[in-house]
Amino acid sequence: MGTTSWKFFSELNPNIGLGIGVIDIKDNEVESPELIASRIEHVATVLGAERLHYVHPDCGFWMLRRSVVDRKMRALVEGRDLFEGRV
């Protein structure tokens, strides 16, 4: 997640909510919930938390084994919960 790419989204109409990809589907390594929360925090800082409507993988999971996908999705939920202060 490059820091420069997100600034361009700040120029969009502020009424448009955004979804951000915080899971790398090209890597079998499962992201930690802390890493996911930090990615969400970074985008919230750049764009404003009110703009974030969805967090999701950066694309589809079709090329990963189901066991990897399940762990990545669990980490996504746990990272979102960390960001929102639910944990």
PDB file of N, CA, C and O in Angstrom:
ATOM      1  N   MET A   1       0.841  -1.177   0.000  1.00  0.00           N
ATOM      2  CA  MET A   1       0.000   0.000   0.000  1.00  0.00           C
ATOM      3  C   MET A   1       0.887   1.241   0.000  1.00  0.00           C
ATOM      4  O   MET A   1       1.405   1.655   1.037  1.00  0.00           O
ATOM      5  N   GLY A   2       1.043   1.801  -1.140  1.00  0.00           N
ATOM      6  CA  GLY A   2       1.851   2.998  -1.229  1.00  0.00           C
ATOM      7  C   GLY A   2       1.156   4.211  -0.632  1.00  0.00           C
ATOM      8  O   GLY A   2      -0.056   4.373  -0.772  1.00  0.00           O
ATOM      9  N   THR A   3       1.920   5.051   0.025  1.00  0.00           N
ATOM     10  CA  THR A   3       1.333   6.212   0.680  1.00  0.00           C
ATOM     11  C   THR A   3       0.878   7.259  -0.320  1.00  0.00           C
ATOM     12  O   THR A   3      -0.068   7.997  -0.046  1.00  0.00           O
ATOM     13  N   THR A   4       1.523   7.339  -1.465  1.00  0.00           N
ATOM     14  CA  THR A   4       1.159   8.388  -2.414  1.00  0.00           C
ATOM     15  C   THR A   4      -0.139   8.082  -3.142  1.00  0.00           C
ATOM     16  O   THR A   4      -0.849   9.012  -3.523  1.00  0.00           O
ATOM     17  N   SER A   5      -0.473   6.824  -3.350  1.00  0.00           N
ATOM     18  CA  SER A   5      -1.664   6.496  -4.142  1.00  0.00           C
ATOM     19  C   SER A   5      -2.956   6.912  -3.451  1.00  0.00           C
ATOM     20  O   SER A   5      -3.917   7.266  -4.135  1.00  0.00           O
ATOM     21  N   TRP A   6      -3.016   6.882  -2.139  1.00  0.00           N
ATOM     22  CA  TRP A   6      -4.261   7.193  -1.434  1.00  0.00           C
ATOM     23  C   TRP A   6      -4.627   8.671  -1.498  1.00  0.00           C
ATOM     24  O   TRP A   6      -5.809   9.007  -1.428  1.00  0.00           O
ATOM     25  N   LYS A   7      -3.657   9.552  -1.627  1.00  0.00           N
ATOM     26  CA  LYS A   7      -3.970  10.982  -1.633  1.00  0.00           C
ATOM     27  C   LYS A   7      -4.852  11.377  -2.814  1.00  0.00           C
ATOM     28  O   LYS A   7      -5.606  12.346  -2.725  1.00  0.00           O
ATOM     29  N   PHE A   8      -4.767  10.638  -3.916  1.00  0.00           N
ATOM     30  CA  PHE A   8      -5.589  10.961  -5.078  1.00  0.00           C
ATOM     31  C   PHE A   8      -7.073  10.730  -4.807  1.00  0.00           C
ATOM     32  O   PHE A   8      -7.923  11.408  -5.385  1.00  0.00           O
ATOM     33  N   PHE A   9      -7.385   9.781  -3.935  1.00  0.00           N
ATOM     34  CA  PHE A   9      -8.777   9.517  -3.589  1.00  0.00           C
ATOM     35  C   PHE A   9      -9.377  10.643  -2.754  1.00  0.00           C
ATOM     36  O   PHE A   9     -10.597  10.806  -2.724  1.00  0.00           O
ATOM     37  N   SER A  10      -8.542  11.414  -2.083  1.00  0.00           N
ATOM     38  CA  SER A  10      -9.056  12.512  -1.270  1.00  0.00           C
ATOM     39  C   SER A  10      -9.665  13.608  -2.134  1.00  0.00           C
ATOM     40  O   SER A  10     -10.418  14.443  -1.634  1.00  0.00           O
ATOM     41  N   GLU A  11      -9.347  13.612  -3.420  1.00  0.00           N
ATOM     42  CA  GLU A  11      -9.895  14.609  -4.333  1.00  0.00           C
ATOM     43  C   GLU A  11     -11.281  14.232  -4.862  1.00  0.00           C
ATOM     44  O   GLU A  11     -11.936  15.039  -5.521  1.00  0.00           O
ATOM     45  N   LEU A  12     -11.726  13.008  -4.573  1.00  0.00           N
ATOM     46  CA  LEU A  12     -13.065  12.588  -5.001  1.00  0.00           C
ATOM     47  C   LEU A  12     -14.134  13.280  -4.167  1.00  0.00           C
ATOM     48  O   LEU A  12     -13.863  13.770  -3.070  1.00  0.00           O
ATOM     49  N   ASN A  13     -15.323  13.314  -4.688  1.00  0.00           N
ATOM     50  CA  ASN A  13     -16.470  13.850  -3.963  1.00  0.00           C
ATOM     51  C   ASN A  13     -16.520  13.211  -2.576  1.00  0.00           C
ATOM     52  O   ASN A  13     -16.544  11.984  -2.482  1.00  0.00           O
ATOM     53  N   PRO A  14     -16.536  13.992  -1.502  1.00  0.00           N
ATOM     54  CA  PRO A  14     -16.509  13.433  -0.148  1.00  0.00           C
ATOM     55  C   PRO A  14     -17.750  12.621   0.214  1.00  0.00           C
ATOM     56  O   PRO A  14     -17.749  11.912   1.221  1.00  0.00           O
ATOM     57  N   ASN A  15     -18.810  12.714  -0.595  1.00  0.00           N
ATOM     58  CA  ASN A  15     -20.007  11.907  -0.345  1.00  0.00           C
ATOM     59  C   ASN A  15     -19.853  10.468  -0.832  1.00  0.00           C
ATOM     60  O   ASN A  15     -20.696   9.617  -0.548  1.00  0.00           O
ATOM     61  N   ILE A  16     -18.776  10.202  -1.564  1.00  0.00           N
ATOM     62  CA  ILE A  16     -18.535   8.860  -2.084  1.00  0.00           C
ATOM     63  C   ILE A  16     -17.784   8.054  -1.035  1.00  0.00           C
ATOM     64  O   ILE A  16     -16.677   8.414  -0.633  1.00  0.00           O
ATOM     65  N   GLY A  17     -18.404   6.951  -0.592  1.00  0.00           N
ATOM     66  CA  GLY A  17     -17.738   6.046   0.342  1.00  0.00           C
ATOM     67  C   GLY A  17     -16.815   5.111  -0.416  1.00  0.00           C
ATOM     68  O   GLY A  17     -17.049   4.803  -1.584  1.00  0.00           O
ATOM     69  N   LEU A  18     -15.771   4.664   0.252  1.00  0.00           N
ATOM     70  CA  LEU A  18     -14.768   3.842  -0.407  1.00  0.00           C
ATOM     71  C   LEU A  18     -14.606   2.488   0.272  1.00  0.00           C
ATOM     72  O   LEU A  18     -14.819   2.352   1.477  1.00  0.00           O
ATOM     73  N   GLY A  19     -14.232   1.507  -0.506  1.00  0.00           N
ATOM     74  CA  GLY A  19     -13.804   0.217  -0.005  1.00  0.00           C
ATOM     75  C   GLY A  19     -12.318   0.098  -0.254  1.00  0.00           C
ATOM     76  O   GLY A  19     -11.831   0.499  -1.312  1.00  0.00           O
ATOM     77  N   ILE A  20     -11.592  -0.445   0.701  1.00  0.00           N
ATOM     78  CA  ILE A  20     -10.143  -0.543   0.543  1.00  0.00           C
ATOM     79  C   ILE A  20      -9.696  -1.995   0.656  1.00  0.00           C
ATOM     80  O   ILE A  20     -10.187  -2.744   1.501  1.00  0.00           O
ATOM     81  N   GLY A  21      -8.765  -2.379  -0.202  1.00  0.00           N
ATOM     82  CA  GLY A  21      -8.182  -3.708  -0.171  1.00  0.00           C
ATOM     83  C   GLY A  21      -7.033  -3.759   0.815  1.00  0.00           C
ATOM     84  O   GLY A  21      -6.024  -3.080   0.626  1.00  0.00           O
ATOM     85  N   VAL A  22      -7.169  -4.544   1.854  1.00  0.00           N
ATOM     86  CA  VAL A  22      -6.137  -4.616   2.895  1.00  0.00           C
ATOM     87  C   VAL A  22      -5.541  -6.013   3.033  1.00  0.00           C
ATOM     88  O   VAL A  22      -4.736  -6.256   3.932  1.00  0.00           O
ATOM     89  N   ILE A  23      -5.929  -6.933   2.149  1.00  0.00           N
ATOM     90  CA  ILE A  23      -5.414  -8.300   2.149  1.00  0.00           C
ATOM     91  C   ILE A  23      -4.757  -8.558   0.799  1.00  0.00           C
ATOM     92  O   ILE A  23      -5.371  -8.333  -0.244  1.00  0.00           O
ATOM     93  N   ASP A  24      -3.515  -9.027   0.814  1.00  0.00           N
ATOM     94  CA  ASP A  24      -2.797  -9.339  -0.418  1.00  0.00           C
ATOM     95  C   ASP A  24      -3.148 -10.757  -0.856  1.00  0.00           C
ATOM     96  O   ASP A  24      -2.798 -11.723  -0.178  1.00  0.00           O
ATOM     97  N   ILE A  25      -3.829 -10.883  -1.974  1.00  0.00           N
ATOM     98  CA  ILE A  25      -4.257 -12.203  -2.442  1.00  0.00           C
ATOM     99  C   ILE A  25      -3.168 -12.900  -3.252  1.00  0.00           C
ATOM    100  O   ILE A  25      -3.341 -14.054  -3.644  1.00  0.00           O
ATOM    101  N   LYS A  26      -2.057 -12.225  -3.508  1.00  0.00           N
ATOM    102  CA  LYS A  26      -0.976 -12.814  -4.281  1.00  0.00           C
ATOM    103  C   LYS A  26       0.061 -13.488  -3.391  1.00  0.00           C
ATOM    104  O   LYS A  26       1.096 -13.942  -3.880  1.00  0.00           O
ATOM    105  N   ASP A  27      -0.207 -13.558  -2.097  1.00  0.00           N
ATOM    106  CA  ASP A  27       0.752 -14.083  -1.134  1.00  0.00           C
ATOM    107  C   ASP A  27       0.041 -15.056  -0.201  1.00  0.00           C
ATOM    108  O   ASP A  27      -1.030 -14.743   0.319  1.00  0.00           O
ATOM    109  N   ASN A  28       0.623 -16.224   0.016  1.00  0.00           N
ATOM    110  CA  ASN A  28       0.043 -17.214   0.927  1.00  0.00           C
ATOM    111  C   ASN A  28       0.222 -16.841   2.394  1.00  0.00           C
ATOM    112  O   ASN A  28      -0.455 -17.392   3.262  1.00  0.00           O
ATOM    113  N   GLU A  29       1.123 -15.917   2.673  1.00  0.00           N
ATOM    114  CA  GLU A  29       1.323 -15.518   4.064  1.00  0.00           C
ATOM    115  C   GLU A  29       0.082 -14.775   4.561  1.00  0.00           C
ATOM    116  O   GLU A  29      -0.439 -13.884   3.891  1.00  0.00           O
ATOM    117  N   VAL A  30      -0.369 -15.160   5.736  1.00  0.00           N
ATOM    118  CA  VAL A  30      -1.564 -14.544   6.313  1.00  0.00           C
ATOM    119  C   VAL A  30      -1.144 -13.295   7.084  1.00  0.00           C
ATOM    120  O   VAL A  30      -0.292 -13.360   7.970  1.00  0.00           O
ATOM    121  N   GLU A  31      -1.741 -12.174   6.744  1.00  0.00           N
ATOM    122  CA  GLU A  31      -1.457 -10.921   7.427  1.00  0.00           C
ATOM    123  C   GLU A  31      -1.913 -11.010   8.873  1.00  0.00           C
ATOM    124  O   GLU A  31      -2.887 -11.696   9.182  1.00  0.00           O
ATOM    125  N   SER A  32      -1.216 -10.324   9.749  1.00  0.00           N
ATOM    126  CA  SER A  32      -1.644 -10.281  11.150  1.00  0.00           C
ATOM    127  C   SER A  32      -2.789  -9.282  11.286  1.00  0.00           C
ATOM    128  O   SER A  32      -2.880  -8.332  10.508  1.00  0.00           O
ATOM    129  N   PRO A  33      -3.660  -9.491  12.268  1.00  0.00           N
ATOM    130  CA  PRO A  33      -4.706  -8.501  12.517  1.00  0.00           C
ATOM    131  C   PRO A  33      -4.126  -7.105  12.781  1.00  0.00           C
ATOM    132  O   PRO A  33      -4.723  -6.099  12.398  1.00  0.00           O
ATOM    133  N   GLU A  34      -2.972  -7.052  13.429  1.00  0.00           N
ATOM    134  CA  GLU A  34      -2.337  -5.759  13.710  1.00  0.00           C
ATOM    135  C   GLU A  34      -1.918  -5.055  12.420  1.00  0.00           C
ATOM    136  O   GLU A  34      -2.066  -3.838  12.302  1.00  0.00           O
ATOM    137  N   LEU A  35      -1.392  -5.816  11.446  1.00  0.00           N
ATOM    138  CA  LEU A  35      -1.015  -5.219  10.168  1.00  0.00           C
ATOM    139  C   LEU A  35      -2.247  -4.697   9.436  1.00  0.00           C
ATOM    140  O   LEU A  35      -2.230  -3.601   8.877  1.00  0.00           O
ATOM    141  N   ILE A  36      -3.296  -5.478   9.445  1.00  0.00           N
ATOM    142  CA  ILE A  36      -4.532  -5.051   8.788  1.00  0.00           C
ATOM    143  C   ILE A  36      -5.086  -3.792   9.445  1.00  0.00           C
ATOM    144  O   ILE A  36      -5.493  -2.856   8.757  1.00  0.00           O
ATOM    145  N   ALA A  37      -5.101  -3.769  10.774  1.00  0.00           N
ATOM    146  CA  ALA A  37      -5.580  -2.580  11.492  1.00  0.00           C
ATOM    147  C   ALA A  37      -4.720  -1.365  11.151  1.00  0.00           C
ATOM    148  O   ALA A  37      -5.242  -0.261  11.004  1.00  0.00           O
ATOM    149  N   SER A  38      -3.415  -1.557  11.025  1.00  0.00           N
ATOM    150  CA  SER A  38      -2.543  -0.421  10.692  1.00  0.00           C
ATOM    151  C   SER A  38      -2.788   0.067   9.274  1.00  0.00           C
ATOM    152  O   SER A  38      -2.693   1.266   9.009  1.00  0.00           O
ATOM    153  N   ARG A  39      -3.102  -0.845   8.354  1.00  0.00           N
ATOM    154  CA  ARG A  39      -3.435  -0.424   6.982  1.00  0.00           C
ATOM    155  C   ARG A  39      -4.730   0.379   6.965  1.00  0.00           C
ATOM    156  O   ARG A  39      -4.827   1.396   6.277  1.00  0.00           O
ATOM    157  N   ILE A  40      -5.710  -0.073   7.712  1.00  0.00           N
ATOM    158  CA  ILE A  40      -6.974   0.663   7.795  1.00  0.00           C
ATOM    159  C   ILE A  40      -6.736   2.035   8.423  1.00  0.00           C
ATOM    160  O   ILE A  40      -7.250   3.044   7.939  1.00  0.00           O
ATOM    161  N   GLU A  41      -5.965   2.067   9.486  1.00  0.00           N
ATOM    162  CA  GLU A  41      -5.654   3.333  10.179  1.00  0.00           C
ATOM    163  C   GLU A  41      -4.964   4.312   9.237  1.00  0.00           C
ATOM    164  O   GLU A  41      -5.272   5.504   9.232  1.00  0.00           O
ATOM    165  N   HIS A  42      -4.038   3.807   8.450  1.00  0.00           N
ATOM    166  CA  HIS A  42      -3.321   4.676   7.508  1.00  0.00           C
ATOM    167  C   HIS A  42      -4.289   5.340   6.531  1.00  0.00           C
ATOM    168  O   HIS A  42      -4.236   6.552   6.321  1.00  0.00           O
ATOM    169  N   VAL A  43      -5.166   4.545   5.942  1.00  0.00           N
ATOM    170  CA  VAL A  43      -6.113   5.101   4.982  1.00  0.00           C
ATOM    171  C   VAL A  43      -7.100   6.041   5.673  1.00  0.00           C
ATOM    172  O   VAL A  43      -7.463   7.078   5.117  1.00  0.00           O
ATOM    173  N   ALA A  44      -7.532   5.685   6.875  1.00  0.00           N
ATOM    174  CA  ALA A  44      -8.445   6.556   7.620  1.00  0.00           C
ATOM    175  C   ALA A  44      -7.785   7.900   7.918  1.00  0.00           C
ATOM    176  O   ALA A  44      -8.449   8.937   7.905  1.00  0.00           O
ATOM    177  N   THR A  45      -6.507   7.883   8.182  1.00  0.00           N
ATOM    178  CA  THR A  45      -5.781   9.128   8.450  1.00  0.00           C
ATOM    179  C   THR A  45      -5.685   9.985   7.194  1.00  0.00           C
ATOM    180  O   THR A  45      -5.851  11.204   7.252  1.00  0.00           O
ATOM    181  N   VAL A  46      -5.420   9.351   6.070  1.00  0.00           N
ATOM    182  CA  VAL A  46      -5.255  10.094   4.819  1.00  0.00           C
ATOM    183  C   VAL A  46      -6.597  10.586   4.278  1.00  0.00           C
ATOM    184  O   VAL A  46      -6.711  11.732   3.845  1.00  0.00           O
ATOM    185  N   LEU A  47      -7.615   9.719   4.304  1.00  0.00           N
ATOM    186  CA  LEU A  47      -8.891  10.051   3.663  1.00  0.00           C
ATOM    187  C   LEU A  47      -9.994  10.461   4.624  1.00  0.00           C
ATOM    188  O   LEU A  47     -10.954  11.117   4.221  1.00  0.00           O
ATOM    189  N   GLY A  48      -9.868  10.082   5.888  1.00  0.00           N
ATOM    190  CA  GLY A  48     -10.922  10.305   6.868  1.00  0.00           C
ATOM    191  C   GLY A  48     -11.713   9.025   7.076  1.00  0.00           C
ATOM    192  O   GLY A  48     -12.152   8.400   6.111  1.00  0.00           O
ATOM    193  N   ALA A  49     -11.893   8.639   8.312  1.00  0.00           N
ATOM    194  CA  ALA A  49     -12.585   7.382   8.635  1.00  0.00           C
ATOM    195  C   ALA A  49     -14.014   7.351   8.100  1.00  0.00           C
ATOM    196  O   ALA A  49     -14.533   6.282   7.780  1.00  0.00           O
ATOM    197  N   GLU A  50     -14.649   8.507   8.002  1.00  0.00           N
ATOM    198  CA  GLU A  50     -16.029   8.553   7.525  1.00  0.00           C
ATOM    199  C   GLU A  50     -16.150   8.139   6.056  1.00  0.00           C
ATOM    200  O   GLU A  50     -17.236   7.778   5.602  1.00  0.00           O
ATOM    201  N   ARG A  51     -15.048   8.189   5.317  1.00  0.00           N
ATOM    202  CA  ARG A  51     -15.060   7.777   3.907  1.00  0.00           C
ATOM    203  C   ARG A  51     -14.993   6.272   3.742  1.00  0.00           C
ATOM    204  O   ARG A  51     -15.383   5.745   2.700  1.00  0.00           O
ATOM    205  N   LEU A  52     -14.498   5.566   4.766  1.00  0.00           N
ATOM    206  CA  LEU A  52     -14.316   4.119   4.662  1.00  0.00           C
ATOM    207  C   LEU A  52     -15.631   3.403   4.924  1.00  0.00           C
ATOM    208  O   LEU A  52     -16.177   3.461   6.025  1.00  0.00           O
ATOM    209  N   HIS A  53     -16.123   2.737   3.911  1.00  0.00           N
ATOM    210  CA  HIS A  53     -17.369   1.984   4.047  1.00  0.00           C
ATOM    211  C   HIS A  53     -17.119   0.485   4.087  1.00  0.00           C
ATOM    212  O   HIS A  53     -17.894  -0.256   4.692  1.00  0.00           O
ATOM    213  N   TYR A  54     -16.039   0.028   3.445  1.00  0.00           N
ATOM    214  CA  TYR A  54     -15.755  -1.398   3.357  1.00  0.00           C
ATOM    215  C   TYR A  54     -14.258  -1.642   3.459  1.00  0.00           C
ATOM    216  O   TYR A  54     -13.452  -0.823   3.017  1.00  0.00           O
ATOM    217  N   VAL A  55     -13.897  -2.769   4.044  1.00  0.00           N
ATOM    218  CA  VAL A  55     -12.532  -3.292   3.944  1.00  0.00           C
ATOM    219  C   VAL A  55     -12.648  -4.701   3.371  1.00  0.00           C
ATOM    220  O   VAL A  55     -13.547  -5.460   3.734  1.00  0.00           O
ATOM    221  N   HIS A  56     -11.739  -5.035   2.482  1.00  0.00           N
ATOM    222  CA  HIS A  56     -11.832  -6.306   1.777  1.00  0.00           C
ATOM    223  C   HIS A  56     -10.466  -6.679   1.220  1.00  0.00           C
ATOM    224  O   HIS A  56      -9.517  -5.904   1.338  1.00  0.00           O
ATOM    225  N   PRO A  57     -10.356  -7.865   0.610  1.00  0.00           N
ATOM    226  CA  PRO A  57      -9.109  -8.237  -0.066  1.00  0.00           C
ATOM    227  C   PRO A  57      -8.854  -7.311  -1.248  1.00  0.00           C
ATOM    228  O   PRO A  57      -9.766  -6.622  -1.708  1.00  0.00           O
ATOM    229  N   ASP A  58      -7.618  -7.292  -1.742  1.00  0.00           N
ATOM    230  CA  ASP A  58      -7.317  -6.420  -2.873  1.00  0.00           C
ATOM    231  C   ASP A  58      -7.816  -6.981  -4.207  1.00  0.00           C
ATOM    232  O   ASP A  58      -7.714  -6.315  -5.237  1.00  0.00           O
ATOM    233  N   CYS A  59      -8.350  -8.190  -4.190  1.00  0.00           N
ATOM    234  CA  CYS A  59      -8.947  -8.798  -5.382  1.00  0.00           C
ATOM    235  C   CYS A  59      -9.604 -10.103  -4.939  1.00  0.00           C
ATOM    236  O   CYS A  59      -9.806 -10.313  -3.743  1.00  0.00           O
ATOM    237  N   GLY A  60      -9.938 -10.976  -5.876  1.00  0.00           N
ATOM    238  CA  GLY A  60     -10.559 -12.253  -5.539  1.00  0.00           C
ATOM    239  C   GLY A  60      -9.553 -13.266  -5.004  1.00  0.00           C
ATOM    240  O   GLY A  60      -8.345 -13.114  -5.187  1.00  0.00           O
ATOM    241  N   PHE A  61     -10.055 -14.276  -4.355  1.00  0.00           N
ATOM    242  CA  PHE A  61      -9.203 -15.304  -3.746  1.00  0.00           C
ATOM    243  C   PHE A  61      -9.065 -16.559  -4.600  1.00  0.00           C
ATOM    244  O   PHE A  61      -8.634 -17.592  -4.085  1.00  0.00           O
ATOM    245  N   TRP A  62      -9.401 -16.513  -5.837  1.00  0.00           N
ATOM    246  CA  TRP A  62      -9.494 -17.707  -6.657  1.00  0.00           C
ATOM    247  C   TRP A  62      -8.200 -18.506  -6.756  1.00  0.00           C
ATOM    248  O   TRP A  62      -8.254 -19.710  -7.007  1.00  0.00           O
ATOM    249  N   MET A  63      -7.031 -17.876  -6.567  1.00  0.00           N
ATOM    250  CA  MET A  63      -5.779 -18.611  -6.747  1.00  0.00           C
ATOM    251  C   MET A  63      -5.195 -19.155  -5.446  1.00  0.00           C
ATOM    252  O   MET A  63      -4.127 -19.767  -5.472  1.00  0.00           O
ATOM    253  N   LEU A  64      -5.854 -18.953  -4.323  1.00  0.00           N
ATOM    254  CA  LEU A  64      -5.337 -19.424  -3.041  1.00  0.00           C
ATOM    255  C   LEU A  64      -6.100 -20.649  -2.552  1.00  0.00           C
ATOM    256  O   LEU A  64      -7.271 -20.839  -2.878  1.00  0.00           O
ATOM    257  N   ARG A  65      -5.424 -21.469  -1.771  1.00  0.00           N
ATOM    258  CA  ARG A  65      -6.096 -22.613  -1.154  1.00  0.00           C
ATOM    259  C   ARG A  65      -7.141 -22.119  -0.162  1.00  0.00           C
ATOM    260  O   ARG A  65      -6.977 -21.071   0.462  1.00  0.00           O
ATOM    261  N   ARG A  66      -8.197 -22.876  -0.029  1.00  0.00           N
ATOM    262  CA  ARG A  66      -9.307 -22.500   0.862  1.00  0.00           C
ATOM    263  C   ARG A  66      -8.826 -22.285   2.296  1.00  0.00           C
ATOM    264  O   ARG A  66      -9.295 -21.370   2.972  1.00  0.00           O
ATOM    265  N   SER A  67      -7.901 -23.114   2.765  1.00  0.00           N
ATOM    266  CA  SER A  67      -7.405 -22.970   4.140  1.00  0.00           C
ATOM    267  C   SER A  67      -6.694 -21.629   4.340  1.00  0.00           C
ATOM    268  O   SER A  67      -6.795 -21.030   5.411  1.00  0.00           O
ATOM    269  N   VAL A  68      -5.986 -21.160   3.326  1.00  0.00           N
ATOM    270  CA  VAL A  68      -5.310 -19.857   3.403  1.00  0.00           C
ATOM    271  C   VAL A  68      -6.353 -18.743   3.381  1.00  0.00           C
ATOM    272  O   VAL A  68      -6.270 -17.790   4.157  1.00  0.00           O
ATOM    273  N   VAL A  69      -7.322 -18.866   2.498  1.00  0.00           N
ATOM    274  CA  VAL A  69      -8.389 -17.863   2.383  1.00  0.00           C
ATOM    275  C   VAL A  69      -9.139 -17.727   3.702  1.00  0.00           C
ATOM    276  O   VAL A  69      -9.407 -16.614   4.154  1.00  0.00           O
ATOM    277  N   ASP A  70      -9.475 -18.849   4.317  1.00  0.00           N
ATOM    278  CA  ASP A  70     -10.192 -18.802   5.593  1.00  0.00           C
ATOM    279  C   ASP A  70      -9.394 -18.057   6.648  1.00  0.00           C
ATOM    280  O   ASP A  70      -9.953 -17.256   7.397  1.00  0.00           O
ATOM    281  N   ARG A  71      -8.084 -18.311   6.716  1.00  0.00           N
ATOM    282  CA  ARG A  71      -7.249 -17.622   7.715  1.00  0.00           C
ATOM    283  C   ARG A  71      -7.104 -16.139   7.393  1.00  0.00           C
ATOM    284  O   ARG A  71      -7.100 -15.304   8.297  1.00  0.00           O
ATOM    285  N   LYS A  72      -6.985 -15.809   6.113  1.00  0.00           N
ATOM    286  CA  LYS A  72      -6.887 -14.394   5.725  1.00  0.00           C
ATOM    287  C   LYS A  72      -8.181 -13.644   6.056  1.00  0.00           C
ATOM    288  O   LYS A  72      -8.136 -12.511   6.536  1.00  0.00           O
ATOM    289  N   MET A  73      -9.321 -14.269   5.804  1.00  0.00           N
ATOM    290  CA  MET A  73     -10.596 -13.616   6.127  1.00  0.00           C
ATOM    291  C   MET A  73     -10.773 -13.460   7.643  1.00  0.00           C
ATOM    292  O   MET A  73     -11.301 -12.447   8.103  1.00  0.00           O
ATOM    293  N   ARG A  74     -10.338 -14.449   8.410  1.00  0.00           N
ATOM    294  CA  ARG A  74     -10.404 -14.332   9.866  1.00  0.00           C
ATOM    295  C   ARG A  74      -9.527 -13.159  10.330  1.00  0.00           C
ATOM    296  O   ARG A  74      -9.932 -12.377  11.190  1.00  0.00           O
ATOM    297  N   ALA A  75      -8.332 -13.045   9.759  1.00  0.00           N
ATOM    298  CA  ALA A  75      -7.436 -11.935  10.098  1.00  0.00           C
ATOM    299  C   ALA A  75      -8.045 -10.596   9.693  1.00  0.00           C
ATOM    300  O   ALA A  75      -7.881  -9.602  10.400  1.00  0.00           O
ATOM    301  N   LEU A  76      -8.746 -10.564   8.558  1.00  0.00           N
ATOM    302  CA  LEU A  76      -9.405  -9.332   8.113  1.00  0.00           C
ATOM    303  C   LEU A  76     -10.432  -8.865   9.138  1.00  0.00           C
ATOM    304  O   LEU A  76     -10.469  -7.686   9.492  1.00  0.00           O
ATOM    305  N   VAL A  77     -11.253  -9.777   9.606  1.00  0.00           N
ATOM    306  CA  VAL A  77     -12.273  -9.433  10.600  1.00  0.00           C
ATOM    307  C   VAL A  77     -11.613  -8.997  11.911  1.00  0.00           C
ATOM    308  O   VAL A  77     -12.031  -8.013  12.521  1.00  0.00           O
ATOM    309  N   GLU A  78     -10.593  -9.722  12.339  1.00  0.00           N
ATOM    310  CA  GLU A  78      -9.915  -9.366  13.588  1.00  0.00           C
ATOM    311  C   GLU A  78      -9.207  -8.017  13.470  1.00  0.00           C
ATOM    312  O   GLU A  78      -9.197  -7.240  14.425  1.00  0.00           O
ATOM    313  N   GLY A  79      -8.619  -7.732  12.315  1.00  0.00           N
ATOM    314  CA  GLY A  79      -7.971  -6.437  12.094  1.00  0.00           C
ATOM    315  C   GLY A  79      -8.966  -5.293  12.076  1.00  0.00           C
ATOM    316  O   GLY A  79      -8.705  -4.222  12.623  1.00  0.00           O
ATOM    317  N   ARG A  80     -10.110  -5.526  11.444  1.00  0.00           N
ATOM    318  CA  ARG A  80     -11.177  -4.515  11.456  1.00  0.00           C
ATOM    319  C   ARG A  80     -11.654  -4.246  12.876  1.00  0.00           C
ATOM    320  O   ARG A  80     -11.866  -3.099  13.268  1.00  0.00           O
ATOM    321  N   ASP A  81     -11.820  -5.324  13.641  1.00  0.00           N
ATOM    322  CA  ASP A  81     -12.249  -5.178  15.041  1.00  0.00           C
ATOM    323  C   ASP A  81     -11.219  -4.411  15.858  1.00  0.00           C
ATOM    324  O   ASP A  81     -11.583  -3.587  16.697  1.00  0.00           O
ATOM    325  N   LEU A  82      -9.940  -4.673  15.621  1.00  0.00           N
ATOM    326  CA  LEU A  82      -8.881  -3.914  16.319  1.00  0.00           C
ATOM    327  C   LEU A  82      -8.987  -2.438  15.984  1.00  0.00           C
ATOM    328  O   LEU A  82      -8.948  -1.586  16.871  1.00  0.00           O
ATOM    329  N   PHE A  83      -9.121  -2.140  14.705  1.00  0.00           N
ATOM    330  CA  PHE A  83      -9.237  -0.743  14.264  1.00  0.00           C
ATOM    331  C   PHE A  83     -10.436  -0.061  14.920  1.00  0.00           C
ATOM    332  O   PHE A  83     -10.339   1.093  15.337  1.00  0.00           O
ATOM    333  N   GLU A  84     -11.549  -0.756  15.014  1.00  0.00           N
ATOM    334  CA  GLU A  84     -12.758  -0.167  15.574  1.00  0.00           C
ATOM    335  C   GLU A  84     -12.776  -0.194  17.095  1.00  0.00           C
ATOM    336  O   GLU A  84     -13.711   0.319  17.710  1.00  0.00           O
ATOM    337  N   GLY A  85     -11.757  -0.786  17.710  1.00  0.00           N
ATOM    338  CA  GLY A  85     -11.705  -0.837  19.171  1.00  0.00           C
ATOM    339  C   GLY A  85     -12.589  -1.867  19.792  1.00  0.00           C
ATOM    340  O   GLY A  85     -12.922  -1.766  20.973  1.00  0.00           O
ATOM    341  N   ARG A  86     -12.985  -2.868  19.026  1.00  0.00           N
ATOM    342  CA  ARG A  86     -13.871  -3.909  19.545  1.00  0.00           C
ATOM    343  C   ARG A  86     -13.127  -4.954  20.368  1.00  0.00           C
ATOM    344  O   ARG A  86     -13.751  -5.728  21.094  1.00  0.00           O
ATOM    345  N   VAL A  87     -11.819  -4.983  20.263  1.00  0.00           N
ATOM    346  CA  VAL A  87     -11.031  -6.023  20.959  1.00  0.00           C
ATOM    347  C   VAL A  87     -10.356  -5.411  22.167  1.00  0.00           C
ATOM    348  O   VAL A  87      -9.645  -6.104  22.894  1.00  0.00           O
TER     349      VAL A  87
END
